[in-house]
Amino acid sequence: MLETLHPFKRHYLNRNGHQLHYVNEGSGEPVVMVHGNPSWSFYYRELISKLSDEYQCIVPDHIGCGLSDKPDDTGYDYTLKSRIDDLEALLDSLGVVENVTLVVHDWGGMIGMGYAARYPDRIKRLVILNTGAFHLPEDKPFPWPLWICRNTLLGSVMVRGLNAFSSIASYVGVKRAPMAAEIRKAYVAPFNSWANRISTLRFVQDIPLVKSDRNYQLVSEISESLAQFKDLPMVICWGLKDFVFDKHFLAQWRERFPQAQVHEFADCGHYILEDATDEVVAHIEAFMSSHPIKTKVLKSA
């Protein structure tokens, strides 16, 4: 069933002894899609299928997610910097060093824009889907379910013992209609044991809220780097019923990127590509077609 729903050839990159799975479909300008927590490359399956006729679609599963290896804490440092390092290593291994369209969702926004901050000249278009690349907005309370998962033993047991985070997300992440049973099963399938749910918990625990938190400074640097992309073509597709990445996050994107195309979906939630698949994919297709990447013409001697 999973092979039918996620019908892409499996590729792997060895990252310090761990296998990082990624999708690499199509050819042409690279479109790099970065998922968040608690999803995996499965989230982008419809977009991959549509865009791979014209573009090279590269979609990694972060270590601990999807079809990638799921080492314990002794084998991998589950933190934002490691995620950015992994993405950089993958793209370098594929020779993807220019004309990148970056598609980001959830914590993938921080990872993707962390990579962009390192190599701003490589990024030519931005597609933003219910995500952030800055600190929690001042007027946005930190959601209590995340606080429980991040800060309490009960939360740890619920996430790793009961798969609460991934399972609940498959229900509350969509709003238009319940997620079909086979789709929900595919989302949670990689997180099928205490050991294999480590990344789901570590992602939440890695959210920096105060200056003493490990990645607070890195997030500050990523946030500050966003200004250099203000003239890039950008499209934002946003589910307004997302209880985490809500109107407060969208307002931040609007303020920083007033030129962006924005498509709001009042009846959609966090998993915007599930709730409004056809509309969002069509918006992204149209956006990319209407913003062709200008290639440099070398002058002859």
TIMIKE-457800 format. One record per atom (N, C-alpha, C): residue in three letters; atom name; x negated, y, z negated. Coordinates in steps of 0.1 Angstrom, whole numbers, plus 5000, padded with zeros to 4 digits. Example, Ala and Ser with C-alpha at 12.3 -4.5 7.8 and 13.67 -1.06 7.14 Angstrom:
% TIMIKE-457800
  residuo  atomo     u     v     w
      ala      N  4868  4943  4922
      ala     CA  4877  4955  4922
      ala      C  4868  4967  4922
      ser      N  4872  4978  4929
      ser     CA  4863  4989  4929
      ser      C  4871  5000  4921
This chain:
% TIMIKE-457800
  residuo  atomo     u     v     w
      met      N  4992  4988  5000
      met     CA  5000  5000  5000
      met      C  4991  5013  5000
      leu      N  4981  5013  4992
      leu     CA  4972  5025  4991
      leu      C  4965  5027  5004
      glu      N  4961  5016  5011
      glu     CA  4955  5018  5024
      glu      C  4964  5024  5034
      thr      N  4977  5021  5033
      thr     CA  4987  5026  5042
      thr      C  4989  5041  5040
      leu      N  4990  5045  5027
      leu     CA  4992  5059  5023
      leu      C  4980  5068  5025
      his      N  4968  5061  5023
      his     CA  4956  5069  5024
      his      C  4947  5062  5035
      pro      N  4951  5063  5047
      pro     CA  4945  5054  5058
      pro      C  4932  5059  5064
      phe      N  4923  5063  5056
      phe     CA  4911  5069  5061
      phe      C  4899  5060  5058
      lys      N  4889  5061  5067
      lys     CA  4877  5053  5065
      lys      C  4870  5058  5052
      arg      N  4865  5048  5044
      arg     CA  4859  5052  5032
      arg      C  4844  5054  5034
      his      N  4839  5065  5029
      his     CA  4825  5069  5030
      his      C  4820  5071  5015
      tyr      N  4807  5068  5013
      tyr     CA  4801  5070  5000
      tyr      C  4787  5076  5001
      leu      N  4785  5085  4991
      leu     CA  4772  5092  4989
      leu      C  4767  5087  4976
      asn      N  4754  5082  4975
      asn     CA  4748  5078  4963
      asn      C  4743  5091  4956
      arg      N  4749  5093  4944
      arg     CA  4746  5105  4936
      arg      C  4740  5100  4923
      asn      N  4727  5100  4922
      asn     CA  4719  5096  4910
      asn      C  4724  5082  4905
      gly      N  4726  5073  4915
      gly     CA  4730  5059  4911
      gly      C  4745  5057  4911
      his      N  4753  5067  4913
      his     CA  4768  5066  4913
      his      C  4773  5068  4927
      gln      N  4783  5061  4931
      gln     CA  4789  5062  4944
      gln      C  4800  5073  4944
      leu      N  4798  5083  4952
      leu     CA  4808  5094  4953
      leu      C  4815  5091  4966
      his      N  4828  5088  4965
      his     CA  4836  5086  4977
      his      C  4841  5099  4984
      tyr      N  4841  5099  4997
      tyr     CA  4846  5110  5004
      tyr      C  4853  5106  5017
      val      N  4862  5114  5022
      val     CA  4869  5113  5035
      val      C  4861  5122  5044
      asn      N  4859  5117  5057
      asn     CA  4852  5125  5067
      asn      C  4859  5121  5080
      glu      N  4869  5129  5083
      glu     CA  4878  5126  5095
      glu      C  4877  5137  5105
      gly      N  4876  5134  5118
      gly     CA  4877  5143  5129
      gly      C  4863  5150  5131
      ser      N  4864  5159  5140
      ser     CA  4851  5166  5144
      ser      C  4855  5181  5147
      gly      N  4845  5189  5148
      gly     CA  4847  5203  5150
      gly      C  4842  5212  5138
      glu      N  4848  5223  5136
      glu     CA  4845  5232  5125
      glu      C  4849  5224  5112
      pro      N  4840  5225  5102
      pro     CA  4843  5218  5089
      pro      C  4853  5224  5081
      val      N  4863  5216  5076
      val     CA  4873  5220  5066
      val      C  4870  5212  5054
      val      N  4866  5218  5043
      val     CA  4862  5212  5031
      val      C  4874  5214  5021
      met      N  4879  5202  5016
      met     CA  4891  5203  5007
      met      C  4887  5198  4994
      val      N  4889  5206  4983
      val     CA  4884  5202  4970
      val      C  4896  5201  4960
      his      N  4897  5189  4955
      his     CA  4909  5186  4946
      his      C  4905  5190  4932
      gly      N  4915  5189  4923
      gly     CA  4913  5192  4909
      gly      C  4917  5180  4900
      asn      N  4922  5183  4889
      asn     CA  4925  5173  4879
      asn      C  4940  5173  4876
      pro      N  4947  5162  4876
      pro     CA  4942  5148  4876
      pro      C  4944  5141  4890
      ser      N  4941  5148  4901
      ser     CA  4944  5143  4914
      ser      C  4931  5137  4920
      trp      N  4932  5134  4933
      trp     CA  4920  5130  4941
      trp      C  4922  5133  4955
      ser      N  4914  5128  4964
      ser     CA  4915  5131  4978
      ser      C  4929  5128  4984
      phe      N  4936  5119  4978
      phe     CA  4950  5115  4982
      phe      C  4959  5127  4983
      tyr      N  4956  5137  4975
      tyr     CA  4965  5150  4975
      tyr      C  4965  5156  4989
      tyr      N  4954  5155  4996
      tyr     CA  4952  5162  5009
      tyr      C  4955  5153  5021
      arg      N  4961  5142  5019
      arg     CA  4963  5132  5030
      arg      C  4970  5138  5042
      glu      N  4981  5145  5040
      glu     CA  4989  5150  5051
      glu      C  4981  5161  5058
      leu      N  4974  5169  5051
      leu     CA  4966  5180  5057
      leu      C  4955  5174  5065
      ile      N  4948  5164  5060
      ile     CA  4938  5157  5068
      ile      C  4943  5151  5081
      ser      N  4955  5144  5080
      ser     CA  4961  5138  5092
      ser      C  4964  5149  5102
      lys      N  4968  5160  5098
      lys     CA  4972  5171  5108
      lys      C  4960  5178  5113
      leu      N  4950  5182  5105
      leu     CA  4939  5190  5109
      leu      C  4928  5182  5116
      ser      N  4927  5169  5114
      ser     CA  4915  5162  5119
      ser      C  4916  5160  5134
      asp      N  4926  5164  5141
      asp     CA  4927  5164  5155
      asp      C  4917  5175  5161
      glu      N  4915  5185  5153
      glu     CA  4907  5197  5158
      glu      C  4895  5200  5149
      tyr      N  4895  5195  5137
      tyr     CA  4885  5199  5127
      tyr      C  4879  5187  5121
      gln      N  4867  5189  5115
      gln     CA  4861  5179  5107
      gln      C  4866  5181  5092
      cys      N  4874  5172  5088
      cys     CA  4879  5173  5074
      cys      C  4871  5165  5064
      ile      N  4865  5171  5055
      ile     CA  4856  5165  5045
      ile      C  4863  5167  5031
      val      N  4866  5156  5025
      val     CA  4873  5156  5012
      val      C  4867  5147  5002
      pro      N  4859  5152  4992
      pro     CA  4854  5143  4983
      pro      C  4863  5139  4971
      asp      N  4861  5128  4965
      asp     CA  4866  5124  4952
      asp      C  4855  5127  4942
      his      N  4858  5136  4933
      his     CA  4848  5139  4923
      his      C  4845  5126  4915
      ile      N  4832  5126  4910
      ile     CA  4828  5115  4902
      ile      C  4839  5113  4890
      gly      N  4843  5101  4888
      gly     CA  4853  5098  4878
      gly      C  4867  5098  4884
      cys      N  4869  5102  4896
      cys     CA  4882  5104  4902
      cys      C  4884  5095  4915
      gly      N  4896  5092  4918
      gly     CA  4899  5085  4931
      gly      C  4891  5073  4933
      leu      N  4884  5072  4944
      leu     CA  4877  5060  4948
      leu      C  4862  5061  4944
      ser      N  4858  5071  4937
      ser     CA  4844  5073  4933
      ser      C  4842  5065  4920
      asp      N  4829  5063  4917
      asp     CA  4825  5056  4905
      asp      C  4830  5064  4893
      lys      N  4832  5057  4882
      lys     CA  4837  5063  4869
      lys      C  4828  5060  4858
      pro      N  4815  5065  4858
      pro     CA  4806  5062  4847
      pro      C  4810  5068  4833
      asp      N  4804  5063  4823
      asp     CA  4807  5069  4810
      asp      C  4798  5082  4808
      asp      N  4798  5087  4796
      asp     CA  4791  5100  4793
      asp      C  4776  5098  4794
      thr      N  4771  5086  4792
      thr     CA  4756  5084  4793
      thr      C  4752  5084  4807
      gly      N  4761  5082  4817
      gly     CA  4757  5081  4831
      gly      C  4760  5093  4839
      tyr      N  4768  5102  4834
      tyr     CA  4772  5114  4841
      tyr      C  4776  5125  4832
      asp      N  4772  5137  4835
      asp     CA  4775  5149  4827
      asp      C  4788  5155  4833
      tyr      N  4799  5152  4827
      tyr     CA  4812  5157  4832
      tyr      C  4814  5172  4829
      thr      N  4808  5180  4838
      thr     CA  4809  5194  4836
      thr      C  4810  5202  4849
      leu      N  4814  5214  4849
      leu     CA  4816  5222  4861
      leu      C  4803  5222  4870
      lys      N  4792  5225  4864
      lys     CA  4779  5225  4872
      lys      C  4777  5213  4879
      ser      N  4779  5201  4873
      ser     CA  4777  5188  4880
      ser      C  4786  5187  4892
      arg      N  4798  5192  4890
      arg     CA  4808  5191  4901
      arg      C  4803  5199  4913
      ile      N  4798  5211  4910
      ile     CA  4793  5220  4921
      ile      C  4781  5214  4928
      asp      N  4772  5208  4919
      asp     CA  4760  5202  4924
      asp      C  4764  5190  4934
      asp      N  4774  5182  4930
      asp     CA  4778  5171  4938
      asp      C  4783  5176  4951
      leu      N  4792  5186  4951
      leu     CA  4797  5191  4964
      leu      C  4786  5196  4973
      glu      N  4776  5203  4967
      glu     CA  4765  5208  4975
      glu      C  4757  5197  4981
      ala      N  4755  5186  4973
      ala     CA  4747  5175  4978
      ala      C  4754  5168  4989
      leu      N  4768  5167  4988
      leu     CA  4775  5160  4998
      leu      C  4775  5168  5011
      leu      N  4777  5181  5011
      leu     CA  4777  5189  5023
      leu      C  4764  5190  5029
      asp      N  4753  5190  5021
      asp     CA  4740  5190  5027
      asp      C  4737  5177  5033
      ser      N  4741  5166  5028
      ser     CA  4739  5153  5034
      ser      C  4745  5151  5047
      leu      N  4756  5159  5049
      leu     CA  4764  5158  5062
      leu      C  4759  5169  5072
      gly      N  4750  5177  5067
      gly     CA  4745  5188  5076
      gly      C  4755  5199  5077
      val      N  4764  5201  5068
      val     CA  4775  5211  5069
      val      C  4769  5223  5062
      val      N  4764  5233  5069
      val     CA  4758  5245  5063
      val      C  4763  5258  5070
      glu      N  4774  5257  5077
      glu     CA  4779  5269  5083
      glu      C  4794  5267  5087
      asn      N  4801  5278  5089
      asn     CA  4814  5279  5095
      asn      C  4824  5270  5087
      val      N  4823  5271  5074
      val     CA  4832  5262  5065
      val      C  4845  5269  5062
      thr      N  4856  5262  5064
      thr     CA  4869  5266  5058
      thr      C  4870  5258  5045
      leu      N  4872  5266  5034
      leu     CA  4873  5260  5021
      leu      C  4888  5260  5016
      val      N  4893  5248  5013
      val     CA  4906  5246  5008
      val      C  4905  5241  4994
      val      N  4912  5248  4984
      val     CA  4910  5245  4970
      val      C  4923  5244  4963
      his      N  4924  5235  4953
      his     CA  4936  5234  4945
      his      C  4932  5231  4931
      asp      N  4939  5236  4921
      asp     CA  4936  5233  4907
      asp      C  4922  5236  4903
      trp      N  4915  5227  4896
      trp     CA  4901  5230  4892
      trp      C  4892  5229  4904
      gly      N  4897  5225  4915
      gly     CA  4889  5226  4928
      gly      C  4886  5240  4932
      gly      N  4894  5249  4927
      gly     CA  4891  5263  4930
      gly      C  4878  5268  4923
      met      N  4876  5264  4911
      met     CA  4864  5267  4904
      met      C  4852  5260  4910
      ile      N  4854  5247  4914
      ile     CA  4843  5240  4920
      ile      C  4840  5245  4934
      gly      N  4850  5247  4942
      gly     CA  4848  5252  4955
      gly      C  4842  5266  4956
      met      N  4847  5275  4947
      met     CA  4842  5288  4947
      met      C  4829  5289  4940
      gly      N  4826  5279  4932
      gly     CA  4812  5278  4926
      gly      C  4802  5275  4937
      tyr      N  4806  5266  4946
      tyr     CA  4797  5263  4957
      tyr      C  4796  5276  4966
      ala      N  4807  5282  4969
      ala     CA  4807  5294  4977
      ala      C  4799  5305  4972
      ala      N  4798  5306  4959
      ala     CA  4790  5317  4952
      ala      C  4775  5314  4955
      arg      N  4771  5301  4956
      arg     CA  4758  5298  4959
      arg      C  4754  5300  4974
      tyr      N  4764  5298  4983
      tyr     CA  4761  5299  4997
      tyr      C  4773  5307  5004
      pro      N  4774  5320  5001
      pro     CA  4785  5328  5006
      pro      C  4785  5329  5022
      asp      N  4773  5328  5028
      asp     CA  4773  5330  5042
      asp      C  4779  5317  5050
      arg      N  4780  5306  5043
      arg     CA  4785  5294  5049
      arg      C  4801  5294  5050
      ile      N  4807  5303  5042
      ile     CA  4822  5302  5041
      ile      C  4828  5313  5050
      lys      N  4837  5308  5058
      lys     CA  4844  5317  5068
      lys      C  4859  5319  5067
      arg      N  4865  5309  5060
      arg     CA  4880  5311  5057
      arg      C  4882  5305  5043
      leu      N  4893  5309  5037
      leu     CA  4897  5304  5024
      leu      C  4912  5301  5023
      val      N  4915  5289  5019
      val     CA  4928  5285  5017
      val      C  4930  5282  5002
      ile      N  4939  5289  4996
      ile     CA  4941  5289  4981
      ile      C  4955  5283  4978
      leu      N  4954  5272  4970
      leu     CA  4967  5265  4966
      leu      C  4967  5263  4951
      asn      N  4975  5271  4944
      asn     CA  4977  5270  4929
      asn      C  4964  5266  4922
      thr      N  4956  5276  4921
      thr     CA  4942  5274  4915
      thr      C  4937  5286  4909
      gly      N  4925  5286  4903
      gly     CA  4919  5297  4898
      gly      C  4904  5297  4900
      ala      N  4897  5308  4900
      ala     CA  4883  5308  4901
      ala      C  4878  5320  4892
      phe      N  4884  5321  4880
      phe     CA  4881  5331  4870
      phe      C  4887  5326  4857
      his      N  4884  5334  4847
      his     CA  4889  5330  4833
      his      C  4904  5331  4832
      leu      N  4909  5325  4822
      leu     CA  4924  5325  4820
      leu      C  4928  5340  4819
      pro      N  4938  5344  4827
      pro     CA  4942  5358  4827
      pro      C  4946  5362  4812
      glu      N  4944  5375  4809
      glu     CA  4946  5379  4795
      glu      C  4961  5378  4791
      asp      N  4970  5379  4801
      asp     CA  4984  5379  4797
      asp      C  4990  5365  4799
      lys      N  4981  5355  4801
      lys     CA  4985  5341  4802
      lys      C  4981  5333  4790
      pro      N  4991  5328  4782
      pro     CA  4988  5319  4771
      pro      C  4982  5306  4776
      phe      N  4973  5300  4768
      phe     CA  4968  5287  4772
      phe      C  4979  5277  4769
      pro      N  4983  5269  4779
      pro     CA  4994  5260  4777
      pro      C  4992  5250  4766
      trp      N  5002  5248  4757
      trp     CA  5000  5240  4745
      trp      C  4997  5225  4749
      pro      N  5003  5219  4760
      pro     CA  4999  5206  4763
      pro      C  4984  5204  4766
      leu      N  4978  5214  4773
      leu     CA  4964  5214  4776
      leu      C  4956  5216  4763
      trp      N  4961  5224  4754
      trp     CA  4954  5227  4741
      trp      C  4953  5213  4733
      ile      N  4964  5206  4733
      ile     CA  4964  5193  4726
      ile      C  4954  5183  4732
      cys      N  4954  5183  4745
      cys     CA  4945  5174  4752
      cys      C  4931  5178  4750
      arg      N  4928  5191  4750
      arg     CA  4915  5196  4749
      arg      C  4909  5195  4735
      asn      N  4917  5197  4725
      asn     CA  4912  5199  4712
      asn      C  4915  5189  4701
      thr      N  4923  5179  4704
      thr     CA  4928  5170  4693
      thr      C  4925  5156  4697
      leu      N  4923  5148  4686
      leu     CA  4922  5133  4688
      leu      C  4934  5127  4694
      leu      N  4946  5132  4690
      leu     CA  4958  5127  4695
      leu      C  4958  5129  4711
      gly      N  4954  5141  4715
      gly     CA  4954  5143  4729
      gly      C  4945  5134  4737
      ser      N  4933  5131  4731
      ser     CA  4923  5122  4737
      ser      C  4930  5108  4738
      val      N  4936  5104  4728
      val     CA  4943  5090  4728
      val      C  4954  5090  4739
      met      N  4961  5101  4739
      met     CA  4972  5101  4749
      met      C  4967  5101  4763
      val      N  4957  5108  4766
      val     CA  4951  5109  4780
      val      C  4944  5096  4784
      arg      N  4936  5091  4775
      arg     CA  4928  5079  4779
      arg      C  4935  5066  4775
      gly      N  4943  5066  4765
      gly     CA  4950  5054  4761
      gly      C  4963  5052  4769
      leu      N  4970  5063  4771
      leu     CA  4984  5061  4777
      leu      C  4984  5067  4791
      asn      N  4973  5073  4796
      asn     CA  4973  5079  4809
      asn      C  4983  5091  4810
      ala      N  4985  5097  4799
      ala     CA  4995  5107  4798
      ala      C  4994  5119  4808
      phe      N  4981  5123  4809
      phe     CA  4979  5135  4818
      phe      C  4983  5133  4832
      ser      N  4977  5122  4838
      ser     CA  4979  5119  4852
      ser      C  4994  5115  4854
      ser      N  4999  5107  4845
      ser     CA  5013  5102  4847
      ser      C  5023  5114  4846
      ile      N  5022  5122  4836
      ile     CA  5031  5133  4834
      ile      C  5030  5143  4846
      ala      N  5017  5145  4851
      ala     CA  5015  5154  4862
      ala      C  5023  5150  4874
      ser      N  5024  5136  4876
      ser     CA  5031  5131  4888
      ser      C  5046  5134  4887
      tyr      N  5051  5137  4875
      tyr     CA  5065  5140  4873
      tyr      C  5067  5155  4873
      val      N  5060  5162  4865
      val     CA  5062  5177  4863
      val      C  5056  5185  4874
      gly      N  5047  5179  4882
      gly     CA  5039  5187  4892
      gly      C  5047  5190  4904
      val      N  5059  5183  4906
      val     CA  5068  5186  4917
      val      C  5081  5191  4912
      lys      N  5088  5199  4920
      lys     CA  5100  5205  4915
      lys      C  5112  5204  4925
      arg      N  5109  5203  4937
      arg     CA  5120  5202  4947
      arg      C  5127  5189  4946
      ala      N  5119  5179  4945
      ala     CA  5125  5165  4944
      ala      C  5115  5156  4937
      pro      N  5120  5146  4930
      pro     CA  5110  5137  4923
      pro      C  5101  5131  4933
      met      N  5089  5128  4929
      met     CA  5079  5122  4937
      met      C  5083  5107  4939
      ala      N  5082  5103  4951
      ala     CA  5086  5089  4954
      ala      C  5077  5079  4946
      ala      N  5083  5068  4942
      ala     CA  5076  5059  4933
      ala      C  5062  5055  4939
      glu      N  5061  5052  4952
      glu     CA  5049  5047  4957
      glu      C  5038  5058  4958
      ile      N  5043  5070  4959
      ile     CA  5033  5082  4959
      ile      C  5028  5084  4945
      arg      N  5037  5083  4935
      arg     CA  5033  5085  4921
      arg      C  5023  5074  4917
      lys      N  5026  5062  4921
      lys     CA  5017  5051  4918
      lys      C  5003  5053  4924
      ala      N  5003  5059  4936
      ala     CA  4990  5061  4943
      ala      C  4982  5072  4935
      tyr      N  4989  5082  4930
      tyr     CA  4982  5093  4923
      tyr      C  4975  5087  4910
      val      N  4982  5078  4903
      val     CA  4977  5074  4890
      val      C  4969  5061  4891
      ala      N  4969  5054  4903
      ala     CA  4962  5042  4905
      ala      C  4947  5042  4901
      pro      N  4939  5052  4904
      pro     CA  4925  5052  4901
      pro      C  4922  5053  4886
      phe      N  4932  5058  4878
      phe     CA  4931  5060  4864
      phe      C  4938  5049  4856
      asn      N  4933  5037  4858
      asn     CA  4940  5025  4854
      asn      C  4935  5019  4841
      ser      N  4926  5025  4834
      ser     CA  4921  5020  4821
      ser      C  4915  5031  4813
      trp      N  4913  5028  4800
      trp     CA  4906  5038  4791
      trp      C  4893  5043  4798
      ala      N  4885  5034  4802
      ala     CA  4872  5038  4808
      ala      C  4874  5047  4821
      asn      N  4884  5043  4829
      asn     CA  4885  5050  4841
      asn      C  4893  5063  4840
      arg      N  4897  5067  4828
      arg     CA  4904  5080  4826
      arg      C  4895  5090  4820
      ile      N  4882  5087  4819
      ile     CA  4873  5096  4813
      ile      C  4872  5110  4819
      ser      N  4873  5111  4833
      ser     CA  4872  5124  4839
      ser      C  4884  5132  4837
      thr      N  4896  5126  4836
      thr     CA  4908  5133  4833
      thr      C  4907  5141  4820
      leu      N  4902  5135  4810
      leu     CA  4900  5141  4797
      leu      C  4889  5151  4797
      arg      N  4878  5148  4803
      arg     CA  4866  5157  4803
      arg      C  4869  5170  4811
      phe      N  4877  5169  4822
      phe     CA  4880  5181  4829
      phe      C  4887  5191  4820
      val      N  4897  5186  4812
      val     CA  4904  5195  4803
      val      C  4895  5200  4792
      gln      N  4886  5192  4786
      gln     CA  4877  5196  4776
      gln      C  4867  5206  4781
      asp      N  4864  5206  4794
      asp     CA  4854  5215  4800
      asp      C  4859  5229  4803
      ile      N  4872  5231  4800
      ile     CA  4878  5245  4803
      ile      C  4872  5254  4793
      pro      N  4865  5265  4798
      pro     CA  4859  5274  4788
      pro      C  4869  5285  4785
      leu      N  4871  5287  4772
      leu     CA  4881  5297  4767
      leu      C  4874  5309  4759
      val      N  4863  5306  4753
      val     CA  4855  5316  4745
      val      C  4841  5316  4750
      lys      N  4834  5327  4747
      lys     CA  4820  5328  4752
      lys      C  4811  5317  4747
      ser      N  4814  5311  4736
      ser     CA  4805  5300  4731
      ser      C  4807  5287  4738
      asp      N  4817  5286  4746
      asp     CA  4820  5274  4754
      asp      C  4809  5272  4765
      arg      N  4806  5260  4767
      arg     CA  4795  5256  4776
      arg      C  4795  5263  4790
      asn      N  4806  5264  4796
      asn     CA  4806  5269  4810
      asn      C  4812  5283  4811
      tyr      N  4813  5290  4800
      tyr     CA  4819  5303  4800
      tyr      C  4811  5313  4809
      gln      N  4798  5313  4808
      gln     CA  4790  5321  4816
      gln      C  4791  5318  4831
      leu      N  4791  5305  4834
      leu     CA  4792  5301  4848
      leu      C  4805  5305  4854
      val      N  4816  5304  4847
      val     CA  4829  5309  4852
      val      C  4828  5324  4854
      ser      N  4822  5331  4845
      ser     CA  4821  5345  4846
      ser      C  4813  5349  4859
      glu      N  4803  5341  4862
      glu     CA  4795  5344  4874
      glu      C  4803  5341  4887
      ile      N  4811  5330  4886
      ile     CA  4819  5327  4898
      ile      C  4830  5337  4900
      ser      N  4836  5342  4889
      ser     CA  4846  5352  4890
      ser      C  4840  5365  4896
      glu      N  4828  5369  4892
      glu     CA  4822  5381  4896
      glu      C  4818  5380  4911
      ser      N  4815  5367  4916
      ser     CA  4811  5365  4929
      ser      C  4822  5367  4939
      leu      N  4835  5366  4935
      leu     CA  4846  5366  4944
      leu      C  4847  5379  4953
      ala      N  4842  5390  4948
      ala     CA  4843  5403  4955
      ala      C  4836  5402  4968
      gln      N  4826  5394  4970
      gln     CA  4819  5393  4983
      gln      C  4827  5386  4994
      phe      N  4838  5380  4990
      phe     CA  4847  5373  5000
      phe      C  4859  5381  5003
      lys      N  4860  5394  4999
      lys     CA  4872  5402  5000
      lys      C  4876  5404  5014
      asp      N  4867  5403  5024
      asp     CA  4870  5406  5038
      asp      C  4872  5393  5046
      leu      N  4871  5382  5039
      leu     CA  4873  5369  5046
      leu      C  4888  5367  5049
      pro      N  4891  5360  5060
      pro     CA  4905  5356  5061
      pro      C  4909  5346  5050
      met      N  4920  5348  5044
      met     CA  4925  5340  5033
      met      C  4940  5338  5034
      val      N  4945  5326  5031
      val     CA  4959  5323  5030
      val      C  4961  5317  5016
      ile      N  4972  5321  5010
      ile     CA  4975  5316  4997
      ile      C  4989  5310  4998
      cys      N  4990  5297  4994
      cys     CA  5003  5291  4993
      cys      C  5006  5287  4978
      trp      N  5016  5291  4973
      trp     CA  5018  5291  4958
      trp      C  5031  5286  4953
      gly      N  5031  5275  4945
      gly     CA  5044  5271  4939
      gly      C  5046  5279  4926
      leu      N  5056  5286  4925
      leu     CA  5058  5295  4914
      leu      C  5063  5288  4901
      lys      N  5067  5275  4902
      lys     CA  5071  5268  4890
      lys      C  5060  5260  4884
      asp      N  5047  5263  4888
      asp     CA  5036  5257  4881
      asp      C  5034  5262  4867
      phe      N  5034  5253  4857
      phe     CA  5034  5259  4843
      phe      C  5020  5263  4839
      val      N  5009  5259  4846
      val     CA  4996  5263  4843
      val      C  4992  5275  4853
      phe      N  4990  5271  4866
      phe     CA  4986  5281  4875
      phe      C  4999  5288  4880
      asp      N  5003  5298  4872
      asp     CA  5016  5304  4875
      asp      C  5014  5318  4880
      lys      N  5024  5327  4878
      lys     CA  5024  5340  4884
      lys      C  5012  5349  4879
      his      N  5007  5346  4867
      his     CA  4996  5353  4862
      his      C  4983  5351  4870
      phe      N  4981  5338  4874
      phe     CA  4970  5335  4883
      phe      C  4972  5341  4897
      leu      N  4984  5339  4902
      leu     CA  4987  5345  4915
      leu      C  4984  5360  4915
      ala      N  4988  5367  4905
      ala     CA  4986  5381  4904
      ala      C  4971  5385  4905
      gln      N  4963  5376  4899
      gln     CA  4948  5378  4899
      gln      C  4943  5377  4914
      trp      N  4948  5367  4921
      trp     CA  4944  5365  4935
      trp      C  4948  5377  4943
      arg      N  4961  5381  4941
      arg     CA  4966  5392  4949
      arg      C  4958  5405  4946
      glu      N  4954  5407  4934
      glu     CA  4947  5419  4930
      glu      C  4933  5419  4937
      arg      N  4926  5407  4936
      arg     CA  4913  5406  4942
      arg      C  4912  5406  4957
      phe      N  4923  5400  4963
      phe     CA  4923  5399  4977
      phe      C  4936  5404  4983
      pro      N  4938  5417  4983
      pro     CA  4950  5423  4988
      pro      C  4953  5421  5003
      gln      N  4943  5417  5010
      gln     CA  4945  5414  5025
      gln      C  4950  5400  5027
      ala      N  4950  5392  5017
      ala     CA  4954  5378  5019
      ala      C  4968  5376  5024
      gln      N  4970  5366  5032
      gln     CA  4984  5362  5035
      gln      C  4989  5354  5023
      val      N  5001  5357  5018
      val     CA  5006  5350  5007
      val      C  5020  5344  5010
      his      N  5021  5331  5007
      his     CA  5034  5325  5009
      his      C  5038  5319  4995
      glu      N  5048  5325  4989
      glu     CA  5053  5320  4976
      glu      C  5065  5310  4978
      phe      N  5065  5300  4970
      phe     CA  5076  5290  4970
      phe      C  5083  5290  4956
      ala      N  5094  5296  4955
      ala     CA  5101  5298  4942
      ala      C  5105  5285  4936
      asp      N  5108  5275  4945
      asp     CA  5113  5262  4940
      asp      C  5103  5251  4939
      cys      N  5090  5255  4940
      cys     CA  5079  5245  4940
      cys      C  5070  5246  4928
      gly      N  5063  5235  4925
      gly     CA  5055  5234  4914
      gly      C  5040  5233  4917
      his      N  5033  5226  4908
      his     CA  5018  5226  4909
      his      C  5013  5219  4922
      tyr      N  5019  5207  4925
      tyr     CA  5015  5200  4937
      tyr      C  5022  5205  4949
      ile      N  5018  5217  4953
      ile     CA  5025  5224  4964
      ile      C  5025  5216  4977
      leu      N  5014  5208  4979
      leu     CA  5013  5200  4991
      leu      C  5023  5188  4991
      glu      N  5028  5185  4979
      glu     CA  5038  5175  4979
      glu      C  5052  5181  4980
      asp      N  5054  5192  4973
      asp     CA  5067  5199  4972
      asp      C  5071  5204  4986
      ala      N  5062  5211  4993
      ala     CA  5065  5218  5005
      ala      C  5055  5214  5016
      thr      N  5054  5201  5018
      thr     CA  5043  5196  5027
      thr      C  5044  5202  5041
      asp      N  5055  5201  5047
      asp     CA  5056  5206  5061
      asp      C  5053  5221  5062
      glu      N  5059  5229  5053
      glu     CA  5057  5243  5054
      glu      C  5043  5247  5051
      val      N  5037  5242  5041
      val     CA  5023  5245  5037
      val      C  5013  5241  5048
      val      N  5015  5229  5053
      val     CA  5006  5225  5064
      val      C  5007  5234  5076
      ala      N  5020  5237  5080
      ala     CA  5022  5246  5091
      ala      C  5016  5260  5089
      his      N  5017  5265  5077
      his     CA  5011  5278  5073
      his      C  4996  5278  5075
      ile      N  4990  5267  5070
      ile     CA  4975  5265  5071
      ile      C  4971  5264  5086
      glu      N  4978  5256  5093
      glu     CA  4975  5254  5108
      glu      C  4975  5268  5115
      ala      N  4986  5275  5113
      ala     CA  4988  5288  5119
      ala      C  4977  5298  5115
      phe      N  4974  5298  5102
      phe     CA  4964  5307  5097
      phe      C  4950  5304  5103
      met      N  4947  5291  5105
      met     CA  4934  5288  5111
      met      C  4933  5292  5125
      ser      N  4944  5289  5132
      ser     CA  4945  5292  5147
      ser      C  4944  5307  5149
      ser      N  4950  5315  5140
      ser     CA  4950  5330  5142
      ser      C  4938  5337  5137
      his      N  4929  5329  5130
      his     CA  4916  5335  5125
      his      C  4905  5326  5130
      pro      N  4902  5327  5143
      pro     CA  4891  5319  5148
      pro      C  4877  5324  5143
      ile      N  4868  5314  5141
      ile     CA  4855  5318  5136
      ile      C  4847  5323  5147
      lys      N  4841  5335  5145
      lys     CA  4833  5341  5155
      lys      C  4819  5335  5154
      thr      N  4814  5330  5165
      thr     CA  4801  5324  5166
      thr      C  4791  5334  5171
      lys      N  4779  5333  5165
      lys     CA  4768  5342  5169
      lys      C  4763  5339  5183
      val      N  4761  5349  5191
      val     CA  4755  5346  5204
      val      C  4741  5351  5204
      leu      N  4732  5341  5207
      leu     CA  4718  5344  5207
      leu      C  4714  5351  5220
      lys      N  4707  5362  5218
      lys     CA  4702  5370  5230
      lys      C  4690  5363  5236
      ser      N  4690  5363  5249
      ser     CA  4679  5357  5256
      ser      C  4667  5366  5256
      ala      N  4655  5361  5256
      ala     CA  4643  5369  5255
      ala      C  4642  5378  5268
